[in-house]
Amino acid sequence: MTRIIITILVYCLAGWLVCDIDPTREYYWYSGIWHGMFFVVNWVRSCFFDCLYKAEIFSTAYNVFYWIFAILSFPTTFGVFFGYRPDRY
């Protein structure tokens, strides 16, 4: 359990350092990829701190790429949090 909490805190720190979302800036498709990859981390941060997990001002391409990469990031993120390791051959 301690490992999970430390992992979550480290990922939240990494999300804050490399993927902090500015509410006054407009974001485009390439930011949608980046923010989507950090969706879970930013969502956890938004539960405890006053920060965004998705940009408020964005283009349509941002929205499309954001959701594609947010959905793709779920298995990887939860696998890291809970220690999932695929079978190795």
Secondary structure, 3 states (H helix, E strand, C coil): CHHHHHHHHHHHHHHHHHCCCCCCCEECHHHHHHHHHCHHHHHHHHHHCCCCCCCCEECHHHHHHHHHHHHHHHHHHHHHHCCCCCCCC
